Amino acid sequence: MYIVDGKEYVCTVPVTLSIFNDKWKLDVIWYLLEGEKRYTELFDVINKITKKTLTAKLRELEEKGLINRVAYAEVPPKVIYSLTPLGKELKPLLEEMYKWGMKYVEARGEIVKD
């Protein structure tokens, strides 16, 4: 048995699923794999996310120890987000999910060029 954040689990897969229980958190991690980003950069690149939702997801990922938030005492305020070492460990998993997603699109969908 495993206990994480006060919850009991019999397997670690549900632990992972409890962290990534929505579509936005993996998007945030995916774009931070490219390197550190400011809030506005993440907002601009993540399709159809609201500012309220992005703020909530960034806080949740920071609480889980997957991203760092560094605020600089400047005017205007500057905040940089980056992956922690634990967050960076998701890279191979997300790359495999990307590859599988492309195979699925090729088999069941279509690629639309803008």
Sequence and secondary structure as in RCSB ss.txt:
>XXXX:A:sequence
MYIVDGKEYVCTVPVTLSIFNDKWKLDVIWYLLEGEKRYTELFDVINKITKKTLTAKLRELEEKGLINRVAYAEV
PPKVIYSLTPLGKELKPLLEEMYKWGMKYVEARGEIVKD
>XXXX:A:secstr
 EEETTEEESSHHHHHHHHS SHHHHHHHHHHTT  EEHHHHHHHSTT  HHHHHHHHHHHHHTTSEEEEEE  S
S EEEEEE HHHHTTHHHHHHHHHHHHHHHHHHS     
